Amino acid sequence: MTSRDPLTLLDPQAAAVLRRLHAANDRQLPTLLLRLVPDLPALALGRPRRANPTAADDMGDAFLALGREQAAYCYAQARAVQARRVVEFGTSFGVSTIWLAAAVRDNGGGTVIGTEMVPAKAERARDHVREAGLADHVDIRVGNALETLRDLDGPVDLMLNDGFPDAALDVLRLVAPHLRPGAVVITDNVGVMRGDYADYVAWVRHPANGFVSVRLPYKGGTEVSVRVG
């Protein structure tokens, strides 16, 4: 049995844009990994990395995108829960945004609310979304997610939590009251950056906070949590 190209899940226009963007992300990965060399001791020991107040600007040229299979999983989850309203923390250049917007459109319509700290990245993401033919299903907000996501008009069906890990828990706590029962939260890099996400995982796995949560083996560990309370 041959494996199927995940991009065949999407329409040709969106798939063509994503094929180019995923390829660019692949080319950039070796350089990006070199930037993480100072963090390797903390990552290896499962300890929190040293806070970097300029991280958003330092990564202003970085895709920081999900891989094809992981992005296809997000698409499939959005289809499974019939998502019409999606929140994305960490839009970057819009790779995952396009996958999620395609799911929302294929579910019959709705909106992906993205948030991005760096204005230039947000503008490039908008260009990519327009090129993919999905602009009518995307609202990219520029600034700190703890501000841009305060106004969520209506229940949220799915959240992709893929921004900087030191803000992941605060952003989830902000969005959580809007998550409907059965809503899914997908959080990237939890395994490879387990020290950074220790508090996040402890919170989302505590029964009192209203989620059931499991780990999937994407990129060293992706946390998938379902709103049950």
C-alpha positions as protocol buffer text, in pm:
chain_id: "A"
residue {
  index: 1
  type: MET
  ca { x: 0 y: 0 z: 0 }
}
residue {
  index: 2
  type: THR
  ca { x: 138 y: 340 z: -94 }
}
residue {
  index: 3
  type: SER
  ca { x: 95 y: 640 z: 135 }
}
residue {
  index: 4
  type: ARG
  ca { x: -135 y: 916 z: 16 }
}
residue {
  index: 5
  type: ASP
  ca { x: -11 y: 1271 z: -23 }
}
residue {
  index: 6
  type: PRO
  ca { x: -198 y: 1465 z: 249 }
}
residue {
  index: 7
  type: LEU
  ca { x: -241 y: 1759 z: 13 }
}
residue {
  index: 8
  type: THR
  ca { x: -479 y: 1555 z: -202 }
}
residue {
  index: 9
  type: LEU
  ca { x: -737 y: 1612 z: 74 }
}
residue {
  index: 10
  type: LEU
  ca { x: -766 y: 1973 z: -43 }
}
residue {
  index: 11
  type: ASP
  ca { x: -884 y: 2148 z: -357 }
}
residue {
  index: 12
  type: PRO
  ca { x: -613 y: 2210 z: -622 }
}
residue {
  index: 13
  type: GLN
  ca { x: -585 y: 2586 z: -559 }
}
residue {
  index: 14
  type: ALA
  ca { x: -518 y: 2553 z: -185 }
}
residue {
  index: 15
  type: ALA
  ca { x: -300 y: 2245 z: -236 }
}
residue {
  index: 16
  type: ALA
  ca { x: -76 y: 2428 z: -485 }
}
residue {
  index: 17
  type: VAL
  ca { x: -10 y: 2712 z: -240 }
}
residue {
  index: 18
  type: LEU
  ca { x: 55 y: 2474 z: 47 }
}
residue {
  index: 19
  type: ARG
  ca { x: 287 y: 2257 z: -160 }
}
residue {
  index: 20
  type: ARG
  ca { x: 508 y: 2560 z: -218 }
}
residue {
  index: 21
  type: LEU
  ca { x: 491 y: 2680 z: 145 }
}
residue {
  index: 22
  type: HIS
  ca { x: 562 y: 2338 z: 294 }
}
residue {
  index: 23
  type: ALA
  ca { x: 863 y: 2304 z: 63 }
}
residue {
  index: 24
  type: ALA
  ca { x: 994 y: 2644 z: 177 }
}
residue {
  index: 25
  type: ASN
  ca { x: 944 y: 2540 z: 540 }
}
residue {
  index: 26
  type: ASP
  ca { x: 1139 y: 2218 z: 476 }
}
residue {
  index: 27
  type: ARG
  ca { x: 1431 y: 2414 z: 328 }
}
residue {
  index: 28
  type: GLN
  ca { x: 1437 y: 2647 z: 626 }
}
residue {
  index: 29
  type: LEU
  ca { x: 1431 y: 2380 z: 899 }
}
residue {
  index: 30
  type: PRO
  ca { x: 1810 y: 2315 z: 921 }
}
residue {
  index: 31
  type: THR
  ca { x: 1879 y: 2686 z: 975 }
}
residue {
  index: 32
  type: LEU
  ca { x: 1599 y: 2710 z: 1229 }
}
residue {
  index: 33
  type: LEU
  ca { x: 1733 y: 2413 z: 1424 }
}
residue {
  index: 34
  type: LEU
  ca { x: 2071 y: 2585 z: 1449 }
}
residue {
  index: 35
  type: ARG
  ca { x: 1903 y: 2871 z: 1633 }
}
residue {
  index: 36
  type: LEU
  ca { x: 1791 y: 2622 z: 1897 }
}
residue {
  index: 37
  type: VAL
  ca { x: 2142 y: 2499 z: 1977 }
}
residue {
  index: 38
  type: PRO
  ca { x: 2170 y: 2715 z: 2294 }
}
residue {
  index: 39
  type: ASP
  ca { x: 1844 y: 2557 z: 2416 }
}
residue {
  index: 40
  type: LEU
  ca { x: 1952 y: 2195 z: 2364 }
}
residue {
  index: 41
  type: PRO
  ca { x: 2061 y: 2126 z: 2726 }
}
residue {
  index: 42
  type: ALA
  ca { x: 1725 y: 2245 z: 2863 }
}
residue {
  index: 43
  type: LEU
  ca { x: 1530 y: 2056 z: 2595 }
}
residue {
  index: 44
  type: ALA
  ca { x: 1725 y: 1735 z: 2658 }
}
residue {
  index: 45
  type: LEU
  ca { x: 1662 y: 1755 z: 3033 }
}
residue {
  index: 46
  type: GLY
  ca { x: 1297 y: 1854 z: 2999 }
}
residue {
  index: 47
  type: ARG
  ca { x: 1352 y: 2187 z: 3168 }
}
residue {
  index: 48
  type: PRO
  ca { x: 1201 y: 2525 z: 3077 }
}
residue {
  index: 49
  type: ARG
  ca { x: 1410 y: 2730 z: 2838 }
}
residue {
  index: 50
  type: ARG
  ca { x: 1527 y: 3076 z: 2933 }
}
residue {
  index: 51
  type: ALA
  ca { x: 1266 y: 3339 z: 2847 }
}
residue {
  index: 52
  type: ASN
  ca { x: 1341 y: 3551 z: 2542 }
}
residue {
  index: 53
  type: PRO
  ca { x: 1147 y: 3880 z: 2529 }
}
residue {
  index: 54
  type: THR
  ca { x: 1249 y: 3937 z: 2165 }
}
residue {
  index: 55
  type: ALA
  ca { x: 1150 y: 3588 z: 2044 }
}
residue {
  index: 56
  type: ALA
  ca { x: 870 y: 3709 z: 1815 }
}
residue {
  index: 57
  type: ASP
  ca { x: 1097 y: 3951 z: 1630 }
}
residue {
  index: 58
  type: ASP
  ca { x: 1386 y: 3702 z: 1627 }
}
residue {
  index: 59
  type: MET
  ca { x: 1159 y: 3455 z: 1445 }
}
residue {
  index: 60
  type: GLY
  ca { x: 1018 y: 3715 z: 1209 }
}
residue {
  index: 61
  type: ASP
  ca { x: 1151 y: 3528 z: 905 }
}
residue {
  index: 62
  type: ALA
  ca { x: 1067 y: 3177 z: 1029 }
}
residue {
  index: 63
  type: PHE
  ca { x: 778 y: 2965 z: 902 }
}
residue {
  index: 64
  type: LEU
  ca { x: 742 y: 2764 z: 1227 }
}
residue {
  index: 65
  type: ALA
  ca { x: 484 y: 2560 z: 1036 }
}
residue {
  index: 66
  type: LEU
  ca { x: 320 y: 2226 z: 1104 }
}
residue {
  index: 67
  type: GLY
  ca { x: 437 y: 1940 z: 885 }
}
residue {
  index: 68
  type: ARG
  ca { x: 208 y: 1803 z: 616 }
}
residue {
  index: 69
  type: GLU
  ca { x: 84 y: 1501 z: 811 }
}
residue {
  index: 70
  type: GLN
  ca { x: 28 y: 1701 z: 1129 }
}
residue {
  index: 71
  type: ALA
  ca { x: -156 y: 1973 z: 937 }
}
residue {
  index: 72
  type: ALA
  ca { x: -370 y: 1710 z: 765 }
}
residue {
  index: 73
  type: TYR
  ca { x: -457 y: 1574 z: 1109 }
}
residue {
  index: 74
  type: CYS
  ca { x: -578 y: 1922 z: 1210 }
}
residue {
  index: 75
  type: TYR
  ca { x: -785 y: 1937 z: 892 }
}
residue {
  index: 76
  type: ALA
  ca { x: -938 y: 1598 z: 969 }
}
residue {
  index: 77
  type: GLN
  ca { x: -1018 y: 1696 z: 1329 }
}
residue {
  index: 78
  type: ALA
  ca { x: -1185 y: 2015 z: 1211 }
}
residue {
  index: 79
  type: ARG
  ca { x: -1396 y: 1811 z: 967 }
}
residue {
  index: 80
  type: ALA
  ca { x: -1478 y: 1555 z: 1238 }
}
residue {
  index: 81
  type: VAL
  ca { x: -1619 y: 1814 z: 1478 }
}
residue {
  index: 82
  type: GLN
  ca { x: -1786 y: 2005 z: 1193 }
}
residue {
  index: 83
  type: ALA
  ca { x: -1592 y: 2316 z: 1294 }
}
residue {
  index: 84
  type: ARG
  ca { x: -1739 y: 2649 z: 1184 }
}
residue {
  index: 85
  type: ARG
  ca { x: -1541 y: 2873 z: 1423 }
}
residue {
  index: 86
  type: VAL
  ca { x: -1170 y: 2799 z: 1476 }
}
residue {
  index: 87
  type: VAL
  ca { x: -912 y: 2988 z: 1682 }
}
residue {
  index: 88
  type: GLU
  ca { x: -545 y: 2970 z: 1589 }
}
residue {
  index: 89
  type: PHE
  ca { x: -279 y: 3100 z: 1827 }
}
residue {
  index: 90
  type: GLY
  ca { x: 36 y: 3150 z: 1618 }
}
residue {
  index: 91
  type: THR
  ca { x: -55 y: 3215 z: 1253 }
}
residue {
  index: 92
  type: SER
  ca { x: 300 y: 3284 z: 1126 }
}
residue {
  index: 93
  type: PHE
  ca { x: 293 y: 3271 z: 743 }
}
residue {
  index: 94
  type: GLY
  ca { x: -49 y: 3105 z: 730 }
}
residue {
  index: 95
  type: VAL
  ca { x: 30 y: 2740 z: 651 }
}
residue {
  index: 96
  type: SER
  ca { x: -195 y: 2589 z: 917 }
}
residue {
  index: 97
  type: THR
  ca { x: -441 y: 2873 z: 863 }
}
residue {
  index: 98
  type: ILE
  ca { x: -501 y: 2755 z: 507 }
}
residue {
  index: 99
  type: TRP
  ca { x: -552 y: 2394 z: 619 }
}
residue {
  index: 100
  type: LEU
  ca { x: -803 y: 2502 z: 885 }
}
residue {
  index: 101
  type: ALA
  ca { x: -983 y: 2744 z: 656 }
}
residue {
  index: 102
  type: ALA
  ca { x: -1019 y: 2471 z: 393 }
}
residue {
  index: 103
  type: ALA
  ca { x: -1182 y: 2250 z: 659 }
}
residue {
  index: 104
  type: VAL
  ca { x: -1418 y: 2527 z: 766 }
}
residue {
  index: 105
  type: ARG
  ca { x: -1518 y: 2594 z: 406 }
}
residue {
  index: 106
  type: ASP
  ca { x: -1563 y: 2222 z: 338 }
}
residue {
  index: 107
  type: ASN
  ca { x: -1786 y: 2204 z: 648 }
}
residue {
  index: 108
  type: GLY
  ca { x: -2019 y: 2458 z: 490 }
}
residue {
  index: 109
  type: GLY
  ca { x: -1858 y: 2788 z: 591 }
}
residue {
  index: 110
  type: GLY
  ca { x: -1734 y: 2978 z: 894 }
}
residue {
  index: 111
  type: THR
  ca { x: -1425 y: 3159 z: 1017 }
}
residue {
  index: 112
  type: VAL
  ca { x: -1070 y: 3085 z: 1129 }
}
residue {
  index: 113
  type: ILE
  ca { x: -960 y: 3355 z: 1373 }
}
residue {
  index: 114
  type: GLY
  ca { x: -582 y: 3374 z: 1361 }
}
residue {
  index: 115
  type: THR
  ca { x: -349 y: 3587 z: 1569 }
}
residue {
  index: 116
  type: GLU
  ca { x: 8 y: 3692 z: 1493 }
}
residue {
  index: 117
  type: MET
  ca { x: 246 y: 3920 z: 1681 }
}
residue {
  index: 118
  type: VAL
  ca { x: 457 y: 4034 z: 1384 }
}
residue {
  index: 119
  type: PRO
  ca { x: 266 y: 4259 z: 1139 }
}
residue {
  index: 120
  type: ALA
  ca { x: 482 y: 4165 z: 840 }
}
residue {
  index: 121
  type: LYS
  ca { x: 417 y: 3795 z: 898 }
}
residue {
  index: 122
  type: ALA
  ca { x: 45 y: 3858 z: 932 }
}
residue {
  index: 123
  type: GLU
  ca { x: 42 y: 4042 z: 599 }
}
residue {
  index: 124
  type: ARG
  ca { x: 226 y: 3757 z: 425 }
}
residue {
  index: 125
  type: ALA
  ca { x: -20 y: 3512 z: 580 }
}
residue {
  index: 126
  type: ARG
  ca { x: -311 y: 3715 z: 440 }
}
residue {
  index: 127
  type: ASP
  ca { x: -148 y: 3707 z: 95 }
}
residue {
  index: 128
  type: HIS
  ca { x: -110 y: 3330 z: 111 }
}
residue {
  index: 129
  type: VAL
  ca { x: -469 y: 3284 z: 228 }
}
residue {
  index: 130
  type: ARG
  ca { x: -596 y: 3503 z: -56 }
}
residue {
  index: 131
  type: GLU
  ca { x: -385 y: 3308 z: -305 }
}
residue {
  index: 132
  type: ALA
  ca { x: -539 y: 2985 z: -173 }
}
residue {
  index: 133
  type: GLY
  ca { x: -889 y: 3127 z: -234 }
}
residue {
  index: 134
  type: LEU
  ca { x: -985 y: 3122 z: 133 }
}
residue {
  index: 135
  type: ALA
  ca { x: -986 y: 3488 z: 237 }
}
residue {
  index: 136
  type: ASP
  ca { x: -1360 y: 3484 z: 304 }
}
residue {
  index: 137
  type: HIS
  ca { x: -1304 y: 3229 z: 582 }
}
residue {
  index: 138
  type: VAL
  ca { x: -1010 y: 3391 z: 766 }
}
residue {
  index: 139
  type: ASP
  ca { x: -975 y: 3678 z: 1013 }
}
residue {
  index: 140
  type: ILE
  ca { x: -609 y: 3738 z: 1105 }
}
residue {
  index: 141
  type: ARG
  ca { x: -563 y: 3969 z: 1403 }
}
residue {
  index: 142
  type: VAL
  ca { x: -231 y: 4140 z: 1473 }
}
residue {
  index: 143
  type: GLY
  ca { x: -92 y: 4177 z: 1824 }
}
residue {
  index: 144
  type: ASN
  ca { x: -70 y: 3995 z: 2154 }
}
residue {
  index: 145
  type: ALA
  ca { x: -316 y: 3704 z: 2153 }
}
residue {
  index: 146
  type: LEU
  ca { x: -421 y: 3785 z: 2509 }
}
residue {
  index: 147
  type: GLU
  ca { x: -567 y: 4105 z: 2364 }
}
residue {
  index: 148
  type: THR
  ca { x: -667 y: 4005 z: 2010 }
}
residue {
  index: 149
  type: LEU
  ca { x: -861 y: 3699 z: 2127 }
}
residue {
  index: 150
  type: ARG
  ca { x: -1063 y: 3875 z: 2396 }
}
residue {
  index: 151
  type: ASP
  ca { x: -1346 y: 3936 z: 2150 }
}
residue {
  index: 152
  type: LEU
  ca { x: -1468 y: 3598 z: 2026 }
}
residue {
  index: 153
  type: ASP
  ca { x: -1817 y: 3631 z: 1888 }
}
residue {
  index: 154
  type: GLY
  ca { x: -1978 y: 3291 z: 1936 }
}
residue {
  index: 155
  type: PRO
  ca { x: -1872 y: 2941 z: 2044 }
}
residue {
  index: 156
  type: VAL
  ca { x: -1540 y: 2794 z: 1930 }
}
residue {
  index: 157
  type: ASP
  ca { x: -1531 y: 2442 z: 1781 }
}
residue {
  index: 158
  type: LEU
  ca { x: -1154 y: 2391 z: 1753 }
}
residue {
  index: 159
  type: MET
  ca { x: -838 y: 2567 z: 1869 }
}
residue {
  index: 160
  type: LEU
  ca { x: -486 y: 2523 z: 1734 }
}
residue {
  index: 161
  type: ASN
  ca { x: -251 y: 2634 z: 2013 }
}
residue {
  index: 162
  type: ASP
  ca { x: 77 y: 2681 z: 1823 }
}
residue {
  index: 163
  type: GLY
  ca { x: 225 y: 3008 z: 1944 }
}
residue {
  index: 164
  type: PHE
  ca { x: 507 y: 3066 z: 2190 }
}
residue {
  index: 165
  type: PRO
  ca { x: 489 y: 2811 z: 2473 }
}
residue {
  index: 166
  type: ASP
  ca { x: 522 y: 3062 z: 2757 }
}
residue {
  index: 167
  type: ALA
  ca { x: 182 y: 3205 z: 2655 }
}
residue {
  index: 168
  type: ALA
  ca { x: 6 y: 2877 z: 2565 }
}
residue {
  index: 169
  type: LEU
  ca { x: -168 y: 2826 z: 2898 }
}
residue {
  index: 170
  type: ASP
  ca { x: -280 y: 3186 z: 2938 }
}
residue {
  index: 171
  type: VAL
  ca { x: -422 y: 3187 z: 2585 }
}
residue {
  index: 172
  type: LEU
  ca { x: -608 y: 2861 z: 2643 }
}
residue {
  index: 173
  type: ARG
  ca { x: -753 y: 2994 z: 2968 }
}
residue {
  index: 174
  type: LEU
  ca { x: -875 y: 3300 z: 2776 }
}
residue {
  index: 175
  type: VAL
  ca { x: -1037 y: 3095 z: 2501 }
}
residue {
  index: 176
  type: ALA
  ca { x: -1164 y: 2806 z: 2718 }
}
residue {
  index: 177
  type: PRO
  ca { x: -1494 y: 2972 z: 2823 }
}
residue {
  index: 178
  type: HIS
  ca { x: -1584 y: 2996 z: 2453 }
}
residue {
  index: 179
  type: LEU
  ca { x: -1507 y: 2630 z: 2371 }
}
residue {
  index: 180
  type: ARG
  ca { x: -1827 y: 2432 z: 2325 }
}
residue {
  index: 181
  type: PRO
  ca { x: -1860 y: 2081 z: 2468 }
}
residue {
  index: 182
  type: GLY
  ca { x: -1679 y: 1848 z: 2231 }
}
residue {
  index: 183
  type: ALA
  ca { x: -1445 y: 2121 z: 2104 }
}
residue {
  index: 184
  type: VAL
  ca { x: -1088 y: 2010 z: 2033 }
}
residue {
  index: 185
  type: VAL
  ca { x: -763 y: 2187 z: 2132 }
}
residue {
  index: 186
  type: ILE
  ca { x: -446 y: 2082 z: 1948 }
}
residue {
  index: 187
  type: THR
  ca { x: -120 y: 2202 z: 2104 }
}
residue {
  index: 188
  type: ASP
  ca { x: 208 y: 2162 z: 1916 }
}
residue {
  index: 189
  type: ASN
  ca { x: 561 y: 2086 z: 2046 }
}
residue {
  index: 190
  type: VAL
  ca { x: 448 y: 1968 z: 2390 }
}
residue {
  index: 191
  type: GLY
  ca { x: 677 y: 1665 z: 2382 }
}
residue {
  index: 192
  type: VAL
  ca { x: 994 y: 1818 z: 2245 }
}
residue {
  index: 193
  type: MET
  ca { x: 956 y: 2125 z: 2472 }
}
residue {
  index: 194
  type: ARG
  ca { x: 816 y: 1938 z: 2771 }
}
residue {
  index: 195
  type: GLY
  ca { x: 979 y: 2171 z: 3024 }
}
residue {
  index: 196
  type: ASP
  ca { x: 816 y: 2476 z: 2865 }
}
residue {
  index: 197
  type: TYR
  ca { x: 477 y: 2303 z: 2858 }
}
residue {
  index: 198
  type: ALA
  ca { x: 484 y: 2133 z: 3199 }
}
residue {
  index: 199
  type: ASP
  ca { x: 236 y: 2374 z: 3357 }
}
residue {
  index: 200
  type: TYR
  ca { x: 16 y: 2365 z: 3047 }
}
residue {
  index: 201
  type: VAL
  ca { x: -5 y: 1985 z: 3047 }
}
residue {
  index: 202
  type: ALA
  ca { x: -70 y: 1972 z: 3422 }
}
residue {
  index: 203
  type: TRP
  ca { x: -357 y: 2220 z: 3382 }
}
residue {
  index: 204
  type: VAL
  ca { x: -523 y: 2065 z: 3077 }
}
residue {
  index: 205
  type: ARG
  ca { x: -504 y: 1715 z: 3231 }
}
residue {
  index: 206
  type: HIS
  ca { x: -653 y: 1818 z: 3565 }
}
residue {
  index: 207
  type: PRO
  ca { x: -1015 y: 1695 z: 3565 }
}
residue {
  index: 208
  type: ALA
  ca { x: -1139 y: 2012 z: 3733 }
}
residue {
  index: 209
  type: ASN
  ca { x: -1052 y: 2217 z: 3424 }
}
residue {
  index: 210
  type: GLY
  ca { x: -1296 y: 2037 z: 3196 }
}
residue {
  index: 211
  type: PHE
  ca { x: -1081 y: 1850 z: 2944 }
}
residue {
  index: 212
  type: VAL
  ca { x: -973 y: 1498 z: 2860 }
}
residue {
  index: 213
  type: SER
  ca { x: -628 y: 1506 z: 2704 }
}
residue {
  index: 214
  type: VAL
  ca { x: -393 y: 1264 z: 2525 }
}
residue {
  index: 215
  type: ARG
  ca { x: -51 y: 1284 z: 2358 }
}
residue {
  index: 216
  type: LEU
  ca { x: 4 y: 1205 z: 1990 }
}
residue {
  index: 217
  type: PRO
  ca { x: 352 y: 1141 z: 1843 }
}
residue {
  index: 218
  type: TYR
  ca { x: 376 y: 1440 z: 1607 }
}
residue {
  index: 219
  type: LYS
  ca { x: 703 y: 1634 z: 1641 }
}
residue {
  index: 220
  type: GLY
  ca { x: 795 y: 1469 z: 1970 }
}
residue {
  index: 221
  type: GLY
  ca { x: 447 y: 1504 z: 2114 }
}
residue {
  index: 222
  type: THR
  ca { x: 130 y: 1697 z: 2033 }
}
residue {
  index: 223
  type: GLU
  ca { x: -134 y: 1735 z: 2305 }
}
residue {
  index: 224
  type: VAL
  ca { x: -492 y: 1684 z: 2191 }
}
residue {
  index: 225
  type: SER
  ca { x: -756 y: 1790 z: 2441 }
}
residue {
  index: 226
  type: VAL
  ca { x: -1135 y: 1763 z: 2420 }
}
residue {
  index: 227
  type: ARG
  ca { x: -1367 y: 1996 z: 2611 }
}
residue {
  index: 228
  type: VAL
  ca { x: -1599 y: 1784 z: 2824 }
}
residue {
  index: 229
  type: GLY
  ca { x: -1711 y: 2022 z: 3097 }
}
